[in-house]
Amino acid sequence: MKSKLRDLKDNDIKNEVAKARKEIRNFRFQYATARSLENPKVIRNLKKRIARLLTISRERELGKNQKSDKKKK
């Protein structure tokens, strides 16, 4: 799964983050109203997925900045 995330393009990563945040919102709402979830770990897993995606995105940003800094020198 982690290697599949790294193969995604930047726009796809942003879309996945938005999708995961929407899912978390829905699960939190479901938990707040019914006080039960089929799988309570789903929120934790989605948070981890978002963190992975944002980490990959940030690594790419830093990689691009380092390449441009080397060209300037």
Secondary structure, DSSP 8 states (H G I E B T S, - for coil): -HHHHHTS-HHHHHHHHHHHHHHHHHHHHHHHHHS--S-THHHHHHHHHHHHHHHHHHHHHHHHHHHHHHHH-
